């Protein structure tokens, strides 16, 4: 199971003019794939700060059987379908505007699982990019008092297990916090 996310590191505009993202400011985005078995990054890609997070999915080589856990910034049907075709699995937090055409539902005994549905993207363009069956799970997080909506291609896993997998994604946030508190980046020798 791998978590995917990125963080921004502010750098000197004079030293890194390729990393301009606002007038007078420069920054790089550190896209990271974190192996959750040991909280060790298995892949890091440095880009200018302005690059969108979802473009990182184009850089990774999907491993068959691996589960990729992502937040809303990675919700791109074409890129998720590439993971699916490679035999990988994903759990991604869906955006609020995710239109879903339900074909079936299954009840869950736990009241935190509000719905567990199979279907397709409702709109024709996203459906063209992801023509296979998707699973949408609505989960009420009791600690945050927030409704979370997940899209996944894990069709046989329990809905609570999928919510727990997404919860493990927090490890990448702790990794970024540790990096920013303990490491001082003095120079980049390349951007790969």
C-alpha positions as CSV (number, residue, x, y, z in Angstrom):
1,X,0.0,0.0,0.0
2,X,1.5,3.3,-1.1
3,X,0.3,6.9,-0.3
4,X,0.7,9.6,-2.9
5,X,0.9,13.2,-2.1
6,X,3.0,16.3,-2.6
7,X,4.3,19.2,-0.5
8,X,5.8,22.6,-1.5
9,X,9.2,23.7,-0.5
10,X,10.1,27.4,-0.8
11,X,13.4,28.1,-2.5
12,X,15.4,31.1,-3.6
13,X,14.2,32.6,-6.9
14,X,17.8,33.7,-7.7
15,X,19.1,30.2,-7.4
16,X,16.2,28.4,-9.0
17,X,14.6,30.7,-11.6
18,X,12.9,27.6,-13.2
19,X,10.8,27.2,-10.0
20,X,9.0,30.6,-10.2
21,X,5.3,30.3,-9.1
22,X,4.4,33.8,-7.9
23,X,6.0,37.2,-8.6
24,X,9.2,37.3,-6.6
25,X,8.8,33.8,-5.2
26,X,10.0,30.3,-6.1
27,X,9.1,26.9,-4.9
28,X,9.4,23.3,-5.8
29,X,6.8,20.6,-5.4
30,X,8.0,17.3,-3.9
31,X,5.7,14.6,-5.3
32,X,6.2,11.5,-3.1
33,X,5.1,7.9,-3.2
34,X,5.4,6.6,0.4
35,X,5.4,2.9,1.1
36,X,3.2,2.5,4.1
37,X,4.8,-0.7,5.3
38,X,7.7,1.2,6.6
39,X,6.9,4.9,6.0
40,X,9.8,5.1,3.5
41,X,9.5,7.0,0.2
42,X,9.8,4.7,-2.8
43,X,9.7,7.4,-5.4
44,X,10.2,11.2,-5.2
45,X,9.8,13.6,-8.2
46,X,10.6,17.3,-8.0
47,X,8.7,19.8,-10.2
48,X,8.1,23.5,-10.2
49,X,5.4,24.4,-7.6
50,X,2.8,25.2,-10.3
51,X,2.6,21.6,-11.6
52,X,-0.7,19.9,-10.6
53,X,-0.6,17.0,-8.3
54,X,-2.4,14.6,-10.7
55,X,0.5,14.8,-13.2
56,X,2.5,12.7,-10.7
57,X,0.4,9.7,-11.7
58,X,2.0,10.0,-15.1
59,X,5.4,9.5,-13.6
60,X,4.9,6.4,-11.5
61,X,5.2,2.9,-12.9
62,X,2.1,1.1,-11.5
63,X,2.8,-2.2,-9.7
64,X,0.2,-4.9,-10.3
65,X,-1.5,-5.7,-7.0
66,X,-0.4,-2.5,-5.3
67,X,-2.9,-0.1,-3.7
68,X,-2.4,3.6,-4.2
69,X,-4.1,5.9,-1.7
70,X,-4.6,9.5,-2.7
71,X,-6.5,12.7,-1.8
72,X,-8.9,14.7,-4.0
73,X,-6.1,16.3,-6.0
74,X,-5.4,13.0,-7.8
75,X,-9.0,12.5,-8.9
76,X,-8.4,12.1,-12.7
77,X,-10.4,9.4,-14.5
78,X,-7.9,8.8,-17.3
79,X,-5.0,8.5,-14.8
80,X,-7.0,6.2,-12.5
81,X,-8.0,4.0,-15.4
82,X,-4.3,3.7,-16.3
83,X,-3.7,2.3,-12.7
84,X,-6.7,0.0,-13.1
85,X,-5.5,-1.4,-16.5
86,X,-2.0,-2.1,-15.0
87,X,-3.6,-4.4,-12.4
88,X,-3.2,-1.9,-9.5
89,X,-5.8,-0.7,-7.1
90,X,-6.6,2.8,-5.8
91,X,-8.5,4.5,-3.1
92,X,-9.0,8.2,-3.8
93,X,-11.1,10.7,-2.0
94,X,-13.7,11.9,-4.5
95,X,-14.4,15.5,-5.3
96,X,-17.7,17.0,-4.2
97,X,-18.8,17.4,-7.8
98,X,-18.4,13.7,-8.6
99,X,-21.5,12.6,-10.5
100,X,-22.0,8.9,-10.1
101,X,-24.5,6.6,-11.9
102,X,-25.3,3.9,-9.4
103,X,-26.1,0.4,-10.8
104,X,-26.2,-1.5,-7.5
105,X,-26.0,-0.9,-3.7
106,X,-25.1,-3.1,-0.8
107,X,-26.1,-2.5,2.8
108,X,-23.4,-2.4,5.5
109,X,-24.1,-3.2,9.2
110,X,-21.9,-0.4,10.4
111,X,-23.7,3.0,10.7
112,X,-20.5,4.9,9.7
113,X,-20.9,3.5,6.2
114,X,-23.7,5.5,4.8
115,X,-23.6,3.9,1.3
116,X,-21.6,1.4,-0.7
117,X,-22.4,1.5,-4.4
118,X,-21.2,0.1,-7.7
119,X,-21.6,2.1,-10.9
120,X,-19.9,4.4,-13.4
121,X,-19.2,8.1,-13.8
122,X,-22.5,9.7,-14.8
123,X,-21.2,12.2,-17.3
124,X,-20.2,11.0,-20.7
125,X,-16.7,12.5,-20.8
126,X,-15.5,11.0,-17.5
127,X,-17.2,7.7,-18.4
128,X,-15.2,7.6,-21.6
129,X,-12.0,8.0,-19.6
130,X,-13.0,5.4,-17.0
131,X,-15.4,2.9,-18.7
132,X,-15.0,0.1,-16.1
133,X,-17.0,-0.3,-12.8
134,X,-16.2,2.0,-10.0
135,X,-17.2,1.7,-6.3
136,X,-18.3,4.7,-4.4
137,X,-18.4,4.6,-0.6
138,X,-19.8,7.3,1.6
139,X,-18.2,7.2,5.1
140,X,-19.0,9.3,8.1
141,X,-15.8,10.0,10.0
142,X,-16.9,10.0,13.7
143,X,-13.9,11.9,14.9
144,X,-14.0,14.8,12.4
145,X,-17.8,14.7,12.0
146,X,-17.3,14.8,8.3
147,X,-18.7,12.9,5.3
148,X,-15.9,11.3,3.2
149,X,-16.6,10.0,-0.3
150,X,-14.2,7.4,-1.7
151,X,-13.9,6.1,-5.2
152,X,-12.1,2.8,-5.6
153,X,-11.6,-0.2,-7.9
154,X,-11.4,-2.5,-4.8
155,X,-14.7,-4.2,-5.4
156,X,-14.4,-7.1,-2.9
157,X,-12.9,-5.3,0.1
158,X,-15.0,-4.4,3.1
159,X,-16.1,-0.7,3.1
160,X,-14.6,-0.1,6.6
161,X,-11.3,-1.6,5.4
162,X,-11.3,0.9,2.5
163,X,-11.9,3.8,5.0
164,X,-9.1,2.5,7.2
165,X,-6.7,2.3,4.2
166,X,-7.5,6.0,3.5
167,X,-6.8,6.8,7.1
168,X,-3.3,5.4,6.7
169,X,-2.7,8.1,4.1
170,X,-2.1,10.4,7.0
171,X,1.4,8.8,7.3
172,X,2.6,10.8,4.3
173,X,1.5,14.1,6.0
174,X,3.6,13.1,9.0
175,X,6.5,12.3,6.7
176,X,6.3,15.8,5.2
177,X,6.1,17.4,8.6
178,X,9.2,15.5,9.7
179,X,11.1,16.6,6.5
180,X,10.2,20.3,7.0
181,X,11.1,20.2,10.7
182,X,14.4,18.3,10.4
183,X,16.0,18.7,6.9
184,X,17.5,21.8,5.5
185,X,17.8,21.7,1.7
186,X,20.8,23.8,0.6
187,X,21.1,22.7,-3.0
188,X,19.4,20.7,-5.7
189,X,21.7,18.8,-8.0
190,X,18.9,17.9,-10.4
191,X,15.2,17.8,-10.7
192,X,14.8,14.0,-11.0
